[in-house]
Amino acid sequence: MTKPDRNEQNTLLDVSKLGHVIVIGGGIGGLTLAQGLKQAGISVAVYERDRTPADRVQSYRVHINPTGSHALHACLPARLFAAFDRSCGRPGRGIRFLTERMGVLLSVRGDLVHQPDAIGKHRSVSRITLRQVLLSGLEEIVHFGKTFTRYEEEGGRVIAHFEDGTSAAGDVLVAADGGGSRVRRQFLPQAERIDTGVIGIAGKVFLDAGNRNRIAPELLDGLALVSAKGGYSLFVALQEIDGAAMDSLAADGIGHDGNPGASAGGPLDDRRSYLMWALGAQRRKFGLNGGAEEMQGEPLRAIALRAMAAWDDRFKTLVRLADAGTINAIAMRTSRPVAPWPTRRITLIGDAIHSMTPYRGIGANIALKDAVRLRDALVAADRGERPLIDAIHDYEAGMIDYGFKAVRNSLRAMEQTTTDSAVGRIVSRAAFRAIERLPPVKRWFAASLGNE
C-alpha cells in the first residue's frame, strides 16, 4: 500500500474529529473565539504577545451593536455574558448630526435606533473590562509573552513558532493578531494595509469636579457627529457608567489585574463617567508628520484648538476640559480588499484580515461576527457534519464578503466626513436636513445606524 501524499492526508484528516486549535492574538476576536470553542468542548490555546493581562491598557470604550451582542451571547457562558452586560454603560438617548456652529442637521432619538431583542442591543463597554471578561476562565488556555514569528505546515498539522524559541502544533491556526498580523504577512503577503492619511486626535472629559456643569447640555445627551468646513470631523460620545455595577464584577472574579492608571481617579479608570471626543482630518491639516501617534497631552490639545478656532465655543470647551493624560493621536489605517485564496488549515479573523477605520464604529463587531461564525464552522467539523476544509472555506467566503463590505463602508464614511469639497459638504448637509423632515425615511435611517 502506497503512502498517501500530503493532499490525501489532509482529505483523510478532514473527516476526523478536530483535534486542537491555535489562536494567535488575545484581542476581542481571538478571546471570543476561544471562549466559544471551550464551551463546545474543542481543545484551543491562545498565544498573546503581551507579557501579562495588564499590558494592554486601551482606555476608550467600544460600541457593541446587536450583531456583536449576539456573538458574545453565543460564545460566552451565561455567567460571563451577564457580567459583560452589567459592565456596559447606560445607553445614550440619541444621535445628533451637527454643524461646527452647533446647528442641528438631524436628530435621532435613541428609541428609534434598532434594538431587535433583549440580547441584541446596542451597548458601550470599556475595552479594559471587556478584555477581563473575555479572559475569565481561560487562565489555562491563554499563554502570555508569546510573540509569533512564523508557521510551517507538516503532516496535516500547523506548527507556530515564537520568539522565545518555543513552538505549538495544532490542526488549525487562526490569525487574530490585529492589523499588523504577522500570520497574514506570511499567509497572504498580497493583503495590504495602508495609511489613509487621516489622523484622529482624541481625549476624555471626566464628568466630575464640576465638569458636567461646564459642558453644553446638547453634548450630554448621547452621540454627536460633526462634519465641518475645511475637512474636519468631530465625534462626541457620552459614557455614563454605573459604578455599583462595575464594582460588582469583583464578585465574579473579574478585575484589572494591576492595569496601570486603572485605579480610581487614574486616566484609564473605566469606573468614571466621561465624555469622549475625537477630532479627525488629513494629517497635513493638523501640520503633523510622522510620529504623531507618539504625541500626547498638551501639544495635541493646542493643535486641536487651533484647528477648531472658528467653531462654536461649546465644542472647544470639550478640548479645554479634557484630561491631558487621555489626549492622544490615532492614525487611520485600512486594509485593501483581497481576492479569495485557496482554503487551508490557516484562517483569519478581525483586523488581521479586514482592518477598517473607526468611522462607523463597527470593527469590533465584525471581529465578533467572525469569531462566532468560525466557532460554528469548527464545531461542525468537530462533530463530523462537514469536512474541515469545506467548513473553513464557507466561513472565509462569507467573511470576505461582509468583512470587506464593512471596510468599504467605513472608508466611505471617513472620506465623506473629512472631505475638503464644499459641494460634497453642502450635499451631505442637505441630505441630513431632508431626512429630518421625512419621518419614514428617518425611521429607516435610524434602524440602519450601528449595524453591519
C-alpha positions in Angstrom: 0.0 0.0 0.0 1.4 3.4 -1.0 1.7 6.2 1.5 -0.8 9.0 0.7 0.6 12.4 -0.3 0.0 15.5 1.8 -3.2 16.5 -0.1 -4.6 13.0 0.5 -3.6 13.1 4.2 -5.4 16.5 4.5 -8.5 14.9 2.9 -8.4 12.0 5.3 -7.9 14.2 8.3 -10.8 16.5 7.2 -13.4 13.8 8.2 -11.9 13.1 11.6 -12.6 14.8 14.9 -10.9 18.2 15.1 -8.0 17.9 17.5 -6.6 21.3 18.6 -6.9 24.9 17.5 -4.2 27.5 17.9 -5.2 31.2 18.1 -2.6 33.8 17.6 -3.6 37.0 19.4 -5.7 37.6 22.5 -7.8 40.6 21.5 -11.6 40.8 21.4 -12.0 38.4 18.4 -9.4 35.8 19.4 -10.6 35.5 23.0 -14.3 35.4 22.0 -13.4 32.5 19.6 -11.5 30.7 22.4 -14.5 31.1 24.8 -16.8 29.7 22.1 -14.6 26.7 21.3 -14.1 26.0 25.0 -17.8 26.0 25.5 -18.1 23.5 22.6 -15.5 21.2 24.2 -12.9 21.8 21.5 -9.2 22.0 22.5 -7.9 25.5 22.0 -4.9 27.6 23.1 -4.3 31.4 22.6 -0.8 32.8 22.2 -0.6 36.5 23.1 2.5 38.7 22.7 1.6 40.8 25.7 3.6 39.7 28.7 0.7 40.0 31.2 -3.1 40.7 31.1 -2.3 44.2 32.3 -0.1 45.2 29.4 -2.9 46.2 27.1 -4.5 49.4 28.6 -6.6 50.8 25.8 -8.7 53.3 27.6 -11.6 54.1 25.4 -14.9 52.2 25.3 -16.1 50.2 22.4 -19.6 50.1 20.8 -21.1 46.7 20.7 -24.1 46.5 18.2 -26.8 43.8 18.1 -24.6 41.6 15.9 -21.7 41.8 18.4 -24.0 41.3 21.3 -25.5 38.1 19.8 -22.0 36.8 19.1 -20.8 37.4 22.7 -24.0 35.7 24.0 -23.4 32.7 21.8 -19.8 32.3 22.8 -19.7 33.2 26.5 -21.0 31.2 29.4 -24.1 32.7 30.9 -22.2 34.0 33.9 -19.7 35.9 31.8 -22.3 37.4 29.5 -24.3 38.6 32.5 -21.0 40.2 33.8 -20.4 41.8 30.4 -23.9 43.2 30.3 -23.6 44.7 33.8 -20.3 46.4 32.8 -21.9 48.3 29.9 -22.6 52.0 30.2 -26.1 53.4 30.2 -27.5 53.7 26.7 -27.4 57.1 25.1 -30.6 59.0 24.5 -30.0 59.7 20.8 -27.7 60.8 18.0 -27.3 64.3 16.6 -25.6 65.4 13.3 -24.4 68.9 13.8 -22.5 71.7 12.1 -19.4 73.2 13.7 -21.6 76.1 14.8 -23.8 73.7 16.7 -26.6 73.8 14.1 -28.7 70.6 14.2 -28.9 68.9 10.8 -30.6 65.7 12.0 -31.6 64.4 15.5 -32.4 60.7 16.0 -34.0 59.6 19.3 -32.5 56.6 21.0 -35.8 54.7 20.9 -35.7 54.8 17.0 -32.3 53.0 16.9 -33.0 49.3 16.1 -32.8 47.0 19.1 -34.0 43.6 17.8 -34.4 41.9 21.2 -33.2 41.8 24.8 -29.9 40.2 23.8 -29.2 42.1 20.5 -28.9 45.6 22.0 -26.5 48.4 21.3 -24.1 48.6 24.2 -21.0 50.5 25.2 -18.3 48.8 27.2 -14.8 49.5 28.5 -12.1 47.8 26.4 -10.2 47.1 29.6 -13.2 45.5 31.3 -14.3 43.6 28.2 -10.9 42.0 27.9 -11.0 41.0 31.6 -14.4 39.4 31.0 -13.1 37.5 27.9 -10.0 36.3 29.8 -12.1 34.9 32.7 -12.0 31.1 32.8 -9.2 30.9 30.1 -6.3 31.0 32.6 -5.0 27.6 31.4 -5.7 28.4 27.7 -4.1 31.9 27.2 -0.3 32.0 27.1 1.2 35.4 27.5 4.6 36.6 26.3 4.4 34.6 23.1 5.4 36.7 20.1 4.6 34.8 16.9 7.4 34.7 14.3 6.3 32.1 11.6 4.4 28.9 11.0 5.0 25.8 9.0 2.7 23.0 7.8 3.7 19.4 8.3 1.8 16.2 8.0 -1.6 17.8 8.0 -0.8 20.0 11.1 0.3 23.6 11.6 3.2 24.5 13.8 3.5 28.0 15.2 6.9 29.3 16.2 7.6 32.1 18.8 10.4 34.5 19.5 11.3 32.7 22.7 12.2 29.5 20.8 9.1 27.6 21.7 6.5 26.2 19.3 3.0 24.9 19.3 1.2 22.4 17.0 -2.4 22.2 16.1 -4.9 21.2 13.4 -6.0 24.8 12.7 -4.1 28.1 13.2 -6.2 31.2 13.5 -4.7 34.7 12.9 -6.3 37.0 15.4 -3.2 39.2 15.8 -4.6 42.5 14.7 -3.9 44.9 11.8 -0.2 44.3 11.8 -0.8 40.5 11.7 2.4 38.5 11.3 0.4 35.5 10.3 -1.2 37.4 7.5 2.2 38.7 6.2 3.3 35.1 5.7 0.0 33.5 4.7 -1.4 36.3 2.4 1.6 38.7 1.6 -0.6 40.3 -1.0 -3.1 41.5 1.6 -2.1 45.1 2.2 -3.0 47.6 5.0 -2.4 51.2 4.2 -2.3 54.6 6.0 -5.3 56.7 4.8 -3.5 60.0 5.7 -6.2 60.8 8.2 -5.3 61.4 11.9 -7.7 61.5 14.9 -6.9 63.5 18.0 -9.0 62.2 20.9 -9.5 62.9 24.6 -11.7 62.3 27.6 -13.6 64.8 29.8 -14.3 63.1 33.1 -17.7 64.1 34.4 -16.7 65.0 37.9 -15.1 68.0 39.6 -17.8 70.3 38.1 -17.1 69.3 34.5 -20.6 68.1 33.8 -21.9 71.6 34.5 -19.4 73.2 32.1 -20.5 71.1 29.1 -23.3 72.1 26.8 -26.5 70.1 27.5 -26.7 69.3 23.8 -23.5 67.2 24.1 -24.6 65.3 27.2 -27.5 63.6 25.5 -25.9 60.7 23.6 -23.7 60.9 20.4 -22.9 63.9 18.3 -21.3 63.8 14.9 -19.9 66.9 13.1 -18.6 67.3 9.5 -17.1 70.7 9.4 -15.7 73.2 6.9 -12.1 72.6 5.9 -12.3 68.8 6.0 -12.6 68.3 9.8 -14.9 65.8 11.6 -15.7 65.5 15.3 -17.2 62.6 17.2 -18.6 63.2 20.7 -19.9 60.3 22.9 -21.3 60.3 26.4 -20.3 57.3 28.5 -22.4 57.1 31.6 -21.0 54.4 33.9 -22.9 52.6 36.7 -20.2 52.5 39.3 -22.1 50.0 41.6 -22.5 47.6 38.6 -18.8 47.8 37.8 -17.8 47.2 41.4 -20.0 44.1 41.4 -17.7 42.5 38.8 -15.2 41.8 41.5 -17.6 39.3 43.0 -17.3 37.4 39.7 -13.5 37.4 39.9 -13.2 39.9 37.2 -10.7 42.8 37.8 -8.0 44.9 36.4 -5.1 42.7 37.4 -3.0 45.7 38.1 -3.6 47.8 35.0 -1.6 51.0 35.5 -3.8 54.0 35.5 -7.0 51.9 36.0 -7.1 52.7 39.7 -9.7 55.2 41.0 -9.1 58.6 39.5 -6.4 57.5 37.0 -6.7 58.4 33.3 -7.6 54.8 32.5 -10.2 54.4 35.3 -13.2 52.9 33.5 -15.5 53.3 36.5 -15.8 57.1 36.0 -18.4 58.6 33.6 -16.9 60.7 30.9 -17.5 62.4 27.6 -15.1 61.3 24.8 -14.3 63.5 21.7 -12.3 62.7 18.6 -11.3 65.3 16.0 -10.3 63.9 12.6 -8.7 65.4 9.5 -6.0 64.8 6.9 -2.6 64.7 8.6 -1.5 67.8 6.7 -4.4 69.8 8.1 -3.0 69.4 11.6 0.5 70.1 10.4 1.5 66.6 11.7 4.2 64.5 10.1 5.4 61.0 11.0 5.5 60.2 14.7 2.1 61.8 15.5 1.0 58.6 17.3 3.8 59.1 19.9 2.5 62.5 20.8 0.3 63.0 23.8 -1.3 65.7 26.0 -0.9 69.4 25.7 0.8 69.6 22.3 -2.2 67.8 20.8 -4.7 69.9 22.7 -3.1 73.0 21.2 -3.3 71.5 17.7 -6.9 70.6 18.1 -7.9 74.1 19.5 -6.0 75.7 16.6 -8.0 73.6 14.1 -11.3 74.5 15.8 -10.6 78.2 16.1 -13.8 79.2 14.1 -16.0 76.6 15.8 -18.7 77.2 18.4 -17.1 77.6 21.8 -19.2 74.8 23.2 -17.1 72.3 21.2 -13.8 73.9 22.1 -14.8 73.7 25.8 -14.6 69.9 25.5 -11.0 70.1 24.3 -10.0 72.5 27.1 -11.6 70.3 29.8 -10.1 67.0 28.6 -7.7 65.2 31.0 -4.2 65.7 29.4 -3.4 62.1 30.2 -6.1 60.9 27.9 -5.3 63.0 24.8 -3.6 61.0 22.0 -3.4 60.7 18.3 -4.5 57.8 16.1 -3.5 57.2 12.5 -6.4 55.9 10.5 -5.4 52.7 8.5 -7.5 50.4 6.4 -7.0 47.1 4.6 -7.2 46.6 0.9 -9.7 44.1 -0.5 -8.1 40.7 -1.3 -9.3 38.1 -3.7 -10.3 34.7 -2.2 -7.4 32.3 -1.6 -7.2 28.5 -1.6 -8.5 27.3 1.8 -6.0 25.7 4.1 -5.7 25.0 7.8 -4.8 28.6 8.4 -7.5 31.3 8.6 -8.0 34.8 9.9 -10.5 36.9 11.9 -11.0 40.6 12.7 -8.4 43.2 11.9 -5.9 40.5 10.9 -7.7 40.4 7.6 -10.2 43.3 7.3 -9.0 46.1 9.5 -11.0 49.3 9.0 -11.2 52.9 10.0 -13.3 53.7 13.2 -15.7 55.9 11.3 -18.7 53.6 11.5 -17.7 52.1 14.9 -18.2 48.5 13.6 -14.7 47.0 13.6 -15.0 45.1 16.9 -18.5 43.9 15.9 -17.2 42.4 12.6 -14.5 40.7 14.6 -17.1 39.2 16.9 -19.2 38.1 13.9 -16.1 36.4 12.6 -15.5 34.7 15.9 -18.9 33.2 16.2 -19.1 32.1 12.5 -15.7 30.4 12.7 -16.7 28.8 16.0 -19.7 27.4 14.3 -17.6 26.1 11.3 -15.1 24.4 13.6 -17.8 22.9 15.7 -19.5 21.4 12.6 -16.1 19.9 11.5 -15.5 18.6 15.0 -18.9 16.8 15.0 -18.2 15.3 11.6 -21.0 17.3 10.0 -18.7 18.8 7.4 -15.1 18.2 6.2 -12.8 20.7 8.0 -11.5 22.4 4.8 -15.1 22.8 3.5 -16.2 24.3 6.8 -13.3 26.8 6.8 -13.9 27.6 3.2 -17.6 28.5 3.8 -16.6 30.7 6.8 -14.0 32.5 4.6 -16.3 33.1 1.7 -18.9 34.8 3.9 -16.2 36.7 5.9 -14.5 38.1 2.8 -17.9 39.4 1.6 -19.3 41.1 4.7 -15.8 42.0 6.1 -14.6 43.9 3.1 -18.1 45.5 2.6 -17.6 46.9 6.2 -14.1 48.1 5.2 -15.6 49.9 2.2 -18.4 51.5 4.2 -16.1 52.6 6.9 -13.7 54.2 4.5 -16.5 55.9 2.6 -17.8 57.3 5.9 -14.3 58.7 6.7 -13.9 60.2 3.3 -17.4 61.9 3.5 -16.8 63.4 6.9 -13.2 64.6 6.2 -13.7 65.9 2.6 -12.4 69.3 1.5 -15.2 69.6 -1.0 -17.6 72.4 -0.3 -20.1 70.8 -2.8 -19.9 67.5 -1.0 -20.5 69.1 2.4 -23.5 71.0 1.1 -25.0 67.9 -0.4 -24.4 65.9 2.8 -26.0 68.6 4.9 -28.9 68.9 2.6 -29.4 65.1 2.8 -29.5 65.1 6.6 -32.0 68.0 6.7 -34.2 66.1 4.2 -34.1 63.0 6.4 -35.0 65.1 9.4 -38.2 66.3 7.7 -39.3 62.9 6.4 -40.4 60.6 9.4 -40.5 57.3 7.4 -37.0 57.9 6.0 -35.8 59.0 9.4 -37.0 55.7 10.9 -35.3 53.7 8.2 -32.1 55.7 8.7 -32.2 55.2 12.5 -32.8 51.4 12.1 -29.6 51.2 10.0 -27.3 53.0 12.5 -24.5 51.0 14.0 -25.5 47.7 12.3 -23.5 45.7 9.7 
